[in-house]
Amino acid sequence: MPTRRRKPLSPSRKALIASLVLISAAALWAPRAVTAPLMNLVQWMVPAEDAVHLAMNAIDGANDAAQDALSAEECQALKNSNSAWAHQAAALTARIEELESQVRTLTATRLWDAEGRRLGSRGRLIPARVIGEDVLPWRSSRLLTAGTWQGVGDGAAVLSRTFTLDQGEHAALRPGLAILLGEALVGTVERTATHTSRVKLVSDVTTQMKVRLGRYSQDRFDLVERCFWLVGRGRGRMEIRDVDKRDVDSGVIAVGDVVLSDPQNELLPAALAIGRVVEISVDRDNPVFAILTIQSALAESNLRRVYVYDPRGE
């Protein structure tokens, strides 16, 4: 049977395809001032995209109702791992250390303000769903169903919404810090539109942030005294470089240690869990230093619902 030859593309179609490819490539690298207005033009597609995303989750056995109430197996797994409690203990330990430092400073300068509003007395949580991933394979970001109309601003912190989905009014938890401390830091809002926003995950290759390290010891959480610098490596992985190898050899820093956000970060009400040290290697370029490999606290592929924290909200 003779094979049919494809009809060659006309010069006009070739020119159209080439133009679309060039426009797409230019859009990927165009400055934000040019591309940001374009996000608002496609906001009418968000409900449809969200519906498709929820339908796909339903097909996979993870429908919207199942996400609002964790399954018995998931609840039992969370109880066994004590992940929410562990995050709270780490966050509160870092917060206590920060407050003690503030008390020492304020007492020395006689500037203690009894009416100061800290530790969760300000801020609000904006619930959002994850409806898409980044089109660039080397970036780690997600598209959320919350934008400027909901009060989301650039640079806002995005937190997980895993351990407290089945809590709230039923557990007599007030909004804000009581919920936040049980969760993990997911990333920060990089770009906003009217109904959507894009969050840059903590593992994104452009992420750089100051962090703290610590570990659980019986019923307490012990912090390493100094801060460290974390950089993203993509796919849920991060690194902390220039770690004194003597701290590793002496056991001050070890595999399994928890990584927390900087307690002084004004975008957060307290230090939140970021991940754990899963590997320690010697820096080949400088053997007196070690490199820590960090794994995100939650599997980024499983992110479905998050909180955007607005520190300005009352």
LUMKOLNU-840900 format. One record per residue (C-alpha): residue in one letter; x, y, z; residue number from 1. Coordinates in nm, 3 decimals. Example, Ala and Ser with C-alpha at 12.3 -4.5 7.8 and 13.67 -1.06 7.14 Angstrom:
<sites>
{site A; {1.230; -0.450; 0.780}; 1} {site S; {1.367; -0.106; 0.714}; 2} 
</sites>
This chain:
<sites>
{site M; {0.000; 0.000; 0.000}; 1} {site P; {0.160; 0.325; -0.104}; 2} {site T; {0.229; 0.571; 0.174}; 3} {site R; {0.067; 0.909; 0.163}; 4} {site R; {0.294; 1.204; 0.158}; 5} {site R; {0.219; 1.491; 0.385}; 6} {site K; {0.134; 1.810; 0.215}; 7} {site P; {0.416; 2.057; 0.276}; 8} {site L; {0.332; 2.362; 0.483}; 9} {site S; {0.270; 2.677; 0.295}; 10} {site P; {0.511; 2.968; 0.345}; 11} {site S; {0.238; 3.160; 0.530}; 12} {site R; {0.184; 2.875; 0.781}; 13} {site K; {0.557; 2.838; 0.834}; 14} {site A; {0.582; 3.209; 0.902}; 15} {site L; {0.289; 3.189; 1.148}; 16} {site I; {0.445; 2.898; 1.340}; 17} {site A; {0.782; 3.069; 1.351}; 18} {site S; {0.620; 3.387; 1.480}; 19} {site L; {0.436; 3.202; 1.757}; 20} {site V; {0.757; 3.029; 1.865}; 21} {site L; {0.942; 3.360; 1.875}; 22} {site I; {0.662; 3.529; 2.070}; 23} {site S; {0.656; 3.243; 2.323}; 24} {site A; {1.031; 3.257; 2.368}; 25} {site A; {1.022; 3.634; 2.409}; 26} {site A; {0.745; 3.606; 2.669}; 27} {site L; {0.954; 3.369; 2.879}; 28} {site W; {1.237; 3.618; 2.904}; 29} {site A; {1.043; 3.943; 2.890}; 30} {site P; {1.065; 4.175; 3.193}; 31} {site R; {0.787; 4.164; 3.448}; 32} {site A; {0.665; 4.512; 3.355}; 33} {site V; {0.570; 4.373; 3.014}; 34} {site T; {0.428; 4.034; 3.111}; 35} {site A; {0.246; 4.123; 3.433}; 36} {site P; {-0.047; 4.302; 3.257}; 37} {site L; {-0.091; 3.997; 3.034}; 38} {site M; {-0.177; 3.781; 3.337}; 39} {site N; {-0.489; 3.988; 3.397}; 40} {site L; {-0.610; 3.923; 3.041}; 41} {site V; {-0.645; 3.550; 3.105}; 42} {site Q; {-0.810; 3.568; 3.447}; 43} {site W; {-1.139; 3.455; 3.298}; 44} {site M; {-0.977; 3.115; 3.239}; 45} {site V; {-0.895; 3.061; 3.609}; 46} {site P; {-1.233; 2.909; 3.713}; 47} {site A; {-1.218; 2.666; 3.421}; 48} {site E; {-0.857; 2.574; 3.495}; 49} {site D; {-0.939; 2.529; 3.861}; 50} {site A; {-1.235; 2.306; 3.773}; 51} {site V; {-1.020; 2.092; 3.545}; 52} {site H; {-0.754; 2.064; 3.815}; 53} {site L; {-1.010; 1.953; 4.074}; 54} {site A; {-1.156; 1.701; 3.829}; 55} {site M; {-0.812; 1.554; 3.770}; 56} {site N; {-0.761; 1.523; 4.144}; 57} {site A; {-1.098; 1.347; 4.171}; 58} {site I; {-0.993; 1.097; 3.907}; 59} {site D; {-0.677; 1.026; 4.103}; 60} {site G; {-0.882; 0.964; 4.416}; 61} {site A; {-0.800; 1.301; 4.572}; 62} {site N; {-1.121; 1.496; 4.524}; 63} {site D; {-1.203; 1.826; 4.689}; 64} {site A; {-1.403; 1.669; 4.974}; 65} {site A; {-1.120; 1.437; 5.061}; 66} {site Q; {-0.882; 1.729; 5.084}; 67} {site D; {-1.111; 1.919; 5.323}; 68} {site A; {-1.105; 1.626; 5.567}; 69} {site L; {-0.796; 1.408; 5.587}; 70} {site S; {-0.856; 1.035; 5.551}; 71} {site A; {-0.826; 0.809; 5.852}; 72} {site E; {-0.501; 0.668; 5.716}; 73} {site E; {-0.354; 1.017; 5.666}; 74} {site C; {-0.462; 1.129; 6.012}; 75} {site Q; {-0.307; 0.822; 6.168}; 76} {site A; {0.014; 0.877; 5.972}; 77} {site L; {0.029; 1.236; 6.090}; 78} {site K; {-0.028; 1.130; 6.450}; 79} {site N; {0.243; 0.870; 6.425}; 80} {site S; {0.496; 1.115; 6.282}; 81} {site N; {0.389; 1.402; 6.510}; 82} {site S; {0.481; 1.636; 6.225}; 83} {site A; {0.246; 1.915; 6.323}; 84} {site W; {0.359; 1.902; 6.687}; 85} {site A; {0.723; 1.894; 6.575}; 86} {site H; {0.678; 2.205; 6.361}; 87} {site Q; {0.508; 2.386; 6.647}; 88} {site A; {0.783; 2.295; 6.893}; 89} {site A; {1.056; 2.415; 6.658}; 90} {site A; {0.875; 2.737; 6.573}; 91} {site L; {0.799; 2.821; 6.936}; 92} {site T; {1.156; 2.751; 7.044}; 93} {site A; {1.290; 2.994; 6.785}; 94} {site R; {1.025; 3.249; 6.882}; 95} {site I; {1.109; 3.222; 7.253}; 96} {site E; {1.476; 3.280; 7.178}; 97} {site E; {1.390; 3.587; 6.971}; 98} {site L; {1.164; 3.729; 7.244}; 99} {site E; {1.429; 3.671; 7.510}; 100} {site S; {1.676; 3.861; 7.295}; 101} {site Q; {1.427; 4.145; 7.254}; 102} {site V; {1.362; 4.159; 7.629}; 103} {site R; {1.735; 4.183; 7.700}; 104} {site T; {1.774; 4.464; 7.449}; 105} {site L; {1.464; 4.656; 7.553}; 106} {site T; {1.539; 4.620; 7.923}; 107} {site A; {1.889; 4.753; 7.870}; 108} {site T; {1.759; 5.057; 7.686}; 109} {site R; {1.447; 5.102; 7.903}; 110} {site L; {1.226; 5.101; 7.594}; 111} {site W; {0.999; 4.808; 7.681}; 112} {site D; {0.655; 4.861; 7.528}; 113} {site A; {0.387; 4.669; 7.716}; 114} {site E; {0.139; 4.745; 7.437}; 115} {site G; {0.356; 4.597; 7.162}; 116} {site R; {0.160; 4.367; 6.934}; 117} {site R; {0.361; 4.061; 6.836}; 118} {site L; {0.336; 3.684; 6.809}; 119} {site G; {0.025; 3.637; 6.603}; 120} {site S; {-0.177; 3.938; 6.718}; 121} {site R; {-0.159; 4.068; 6.363}; 122} {site G; {-0.199; 3.907; 6.025}; 123} {site R; {-0.449; 3.685; 5.848}; 124} {site L; {-0.453; 3.368; 5.643}; 125} {site I; {-0.576; 3.362; 5.283}; 126} {site P; {-0.667; 3.006; 5.173}; 127} {site A; {-0.575; 2.914; 4.816}; 128} {site R; {-0.558; 2.609; 4.591}; 129} {site V; {-0.270; 2.506; 4.368}; 130} {site I; {-0.383; 2.483; 4.005}; 131} {site G; {-0.063; 2.467; 3.803}; 132} {site E; {0.313; 2.429; 3.789}; 133} {site D; {0.579; 2.642; 3.625}; 134} {site V; {0.622; 2.599; 3.250}; 135} {site L; {0.998; 2.634; 3.289}; 136} {site P; {1.146; 2.297; 3.391}; 137} {site W; {1.434; 2.452; 3.585}; 138} {site R; {1.206; 2.668; 3.801}; 139} {site S; {1.002; 2.555; 4.103}; 140} {site S; {0.678; 2.751; 4.134}; 141} {site R; {0.303; 2.701; 4.150}; 142} {site L; {-0.002; 2.898; 4.037}; 143} {site L; {-0.253; 2.976; 4.314}; 144} {site T; {-0.624; 3.064; 4.308}; 145} {site A; {-0.579; 3.385; 4.506}; 146} {site G; {-0.468; 3.724; 4.379}; 147} {site T; {-0.479; 4.094; 4.452}; 148} {site W; {-0.858; 4.090; 4.491}; 149} {site Q; {-0.815; 3.858; 4.788}; 150} {site G; {-0.538; 4.075; 4.933}; 151} {site V; {-0.234; 3.879; 4.814}; 152} {site G; {0.074; 4.096; 4.767}; 153} {site D; {0.416; 4.042; 4.615}; 154} {site G; {0.662; 3.887; 4.858}; 155} {site A; {0.392; 3.738; 5.081}; 156} {site A; {0.484; 3.413; 5.254}; 157} {site V; {0.302; 3.098; 5.142}; 158} {site L; {0.253; 2.816; 5.394}; 159} {site S; {0.137; 2.458; 5.372}; 160} {site R; {-0.220; 2.367; 5.458}; 161} {site T; {-0.177; 2.002; 5.543}; 162} {site F; {-0.177; 1.938; 5.915}; 163} {site T; {-0.471; 2.163; 6.007}; 164} {site L; {-0.720; 2.090; 5.728}; 165} {site D; {-0.943; 1.899; 5.969}; 166} {site Q; {-0.901; 2.148; 6.251}; 167} {site G; {-1.013; 2.504; 6.311}; 168} {site E; {-1.350; 2.555; 6.472}; 169} {site H; {-1.375; 2.186; 6.561}; 170} {site A; {-1.049; 2.205; 6.753}; 171} {site A; {-1.127; 2.550; 6.897}; 172} {site L; {-0.823; 2.696; 6.721}; 173} {site R; {-0.824; 3.068; 6.657}; 174} {site P; {-0.706; 3.189; 6.313}; 175} {site G; {-0.347; 3.297; 6.280}; 176} {site L; {-0.054; 3.173; 6.484}; 177} {site A; {-0.230; 2.871; 6.635}; 178} {site I; {-0.266; 2.728; 6.285}; 179} {site L; {0.050; 2.867; 6.129}; 180} {site L; {0.297; 2.708; 6.369}; 181} {site G; {0.183; 2.359; 6.275}; 182} {site E; {0.257; 2.417; 5.908}; 183} {site A; {0.568; 2.458; 5.692}; 184} {site L; {0.700; 2.743; 5.480}; 185} {site V; {0.631; 2.665; 5.112}; 186} {site G; {0.768; 2.978; 4.944}; 187} {site T; {0.694; 3.341; 4.864}; 188} {site V; {0.464; 3.512; 4.616}; 189} {site E; {0.666; 3.618; 4.315}; 190} {site R; {0.395; 3.760; 4.091}; 191} {site T; {0.031; 3.857; 4.138}; 192} {site A; {-0.273; 3.913; 3.918}; 193} {site T; {-0.633; 3.992; 4.007}; 194} {site H; {-0.742; 3.633; 4.076}; 195} {site T; {-0.418; 3.437; 4.077}; 196} {site S; {-0.064; 3.456; 4.206}; 197} {site R; {0.254; 3.262; 4.144}; 198} {site V; {0.450; 3.132; 4.441}; 199} {site K; {0.823; 3.066; 4.419}; 200} {site L; {0.890; 2.752; 4.620}; 201} {site V; {1.170; 2.742; 4.878}; 202} {site S; {1.360; 2.496; 4.657}; 203} {site D; {1.356; 2.723; 4.350}; 204} {site V; {1.701; 2.785; 4.204}; 205} {site T; {1.665; 3.159; 4.265}; 206} {site T; {1.586; 3.119; 4.637}; 207} {site Q; {1.836; 3.262; 4.886}; 208} {site M; {1.744; 3.310; 5.250}; 209} {site K; {1.880; 3.320; 5.604}; 210} {site V; {1.783; 3.017; 5.814}; 211} {site R; {1.839; 2.850; 6.151}; 212} {site L; {1.914; 2.486; 6.236}; 213} {site G; {1.801; 2.276; 6.530}; 214} {site R; {1.700; 1.931; 6.646}; 215} {site Y; {1.460; 1.757; 6.881}; 216} {site S; {1.598; 1.624; 7.207}; 217} {site Q; {1.343; 1.429; 7.412}; 218} {site D; {1.061; 1.678; 7.468}; 219} {site R; {1.242; 1.996; 7.363}; 220} {site F; {1.391; 2.158; 7.055}; 221} {site D; {1.749; 2.289; 7.062}; 222} {site L; {1.862; 2.561; 6.821}; 223} {site V; {2.213; 2.606; 6.684}; 224} {site E; {2.325; 2.950; 6.798}; 225} {site R; {2.420; 3.102; 6.461}; 226} {site C; {2.238; 3.156; 6.132}; 227} {site F; {2.311; 2.994; 5.795}; 228} {site W; {2.250; 3.081; 5.429}; 229} {site L; {2.021; 2.854; 5.227}; 230} {site V; {2.001; 2.839; 4.845}; 231} {site G; {1.754; 2.647; 4.628}; 232} {site R; {1.861; 2.364; 4.401}; 233} {site G; {1.524; 2.269; 4.251}; 234} {site R; {1.298; 1.962; 4.275}; 235} {site G; {1.244; 1.995; 4.650}; 236} {site R; {1.616; 2.021; 4.731}; 237} {site M; {1.819; 2.301; 4.887}; 238} {site E; {2.176; 2.351; 5.011}; 239} {site I; {2.355; 2.522; 5.297}; 240} {site R; {2.721; 2.581; 5.217}; 241} {site D; {3.021; 2.711; 5.414}; 242} {site V; {2.931; 2.508; 5.723}; 243} {site D; {3.228; 2.464; 5.957}; 244} {site K; {3.323; 2.096; 5.930}; 245} {site R; {3.423; 2.095; 6.296}; 246} {site D; {3.055; 2.144; 6.385}; 247} {site V; {2.973; 1.834; 6.182}; 248} {site D; {3.255; 1.628; 6.333}; 249} {site S; {3.153; 1.729; 6.685}; 250} {site G; {2.786; 1.650; 6.625}; 251} {site V; {2.659; 2.007; 6.659}; 252} {site I; {2.512; 1.965; 6.310}; 253} {site A; {2.394; 1.627; 6.183}; 254} {site V; {2.167; 1.454; 5.933}; 255} {site G; {1.807; 1.488; 6.048}; 256} {site D; {1.843; 1.843; 6.181}; 257} {site V; {1.548; 2.072; 6.111}; 258} {site V; {1.585; 2.389; 5.902}; 259} {site L; {1.375; 2.689; 6.010}; 260} {site S; {1.313; 3.028; 5.854}; 261} {site D; {1.477; 3.332; 6.010}; 262} {site P; {1.288; 3.434; 6.328}; 263} {site Q; {1.359; 3.798; 6.241}; 264} {site N; {1.174; 3.775; 5.907}; 265} {site E; {0.902; 4.039; 5.923}; 266} {site L; {0.695; 3.857; 5.660}; 267} {site L; {0.629; 3.576; 5.908}; 268} {site P; {0.491; 3.580; 6.264}; 269} {site A; {0.747; 3.318; 6.373}; 270} {site A; {1.015; 3.084; 6.243}; 271} {site L; {0.856; 2.805; 6.040}; 272} {site A; {0.985; 2.466; 5.929}; 273} {site I; {1.144; 2.455; 5.582}; 274} {site G; {1.295; 2.107; 5.567}; 275} {site R; {1.548; 1.862; 5.706}; 276} {site V; {1.915; 1.787; 5.651}; 277} {site V; {1.927; 1.463; 5.450}; 278} {site E; {2.294; 1.458; 5.349}; 279} {site I; {2.625; 1.613; 5.457}; 280} {site S; {2.928; 1.621; 5.227}; 281} {site V; {3.272; 1.781; 5.237}; 282} {site D; {3.325; 2.082; 5.013}; 283} {site R; {3.578; 1.963; 4.754}; 284} {site D; {3.695; 2.318; 4.688}; 285} {site N; {3.753; 2.386; 5.057}; 286} {site P; {3.769; 2.075; 5.282}; 287} {site V; {3.737; 2.278; 5.603}; 288} {site F; {3.373; 2.341; 5.510}; 289} {site A; {3.078; 2.106; 5.470}; 290} {site I; {2.773; 2.123; 5.244}; 291} {site L; {2.430; 2.037; 5.381}; 292} {site T; {2.163; 1.900; 5.147}; 293} {site I; {1.812; 1.993; 5.256}; 294} {site Q; {1.487; 1.819; 5.162}; 295} {site S; {1.164; 2.022; 5.170}; 296} {site A; {0.939; 1.956; 5.470}; 297} {site L; {0.657; 1.848; 5.236}; 298} {site A; {0.663; 1.679; 4.896}; 299} {site E; {0.615; 1.966; 4.650}; 300} {site S; {0.437; 1.735; 4.406}; 301} {site N; {0.162; 1.680; 4.665}; 302} {site L; {0.086; 2.047; 4.727}; 303} {site R; {-0.286; 2.101; 4.676}; 304} {site R; {-0.392; 2.366; 4.927}; 305} {site V; {-0.191; 2.643; 5.091}; 306} {site Y; {-0.224; 2.955; 5.303}; 307} {site V; {-0.095; 3.294; 5.195}; 308} {site Y; {0.003; 3.491; 5.505}; 309} {site D; {-0.082; 3.861; 5.498}; 310} {site P; {0.107; 4.034; 5.784}; 311} {site R; {-0.090; 4.355; 5.729}; 312} {site G; {-0.429; 4.198; 5.799}; 313} {site E; {-0.599; 4.241; 6.135}; 314} 
</sites>
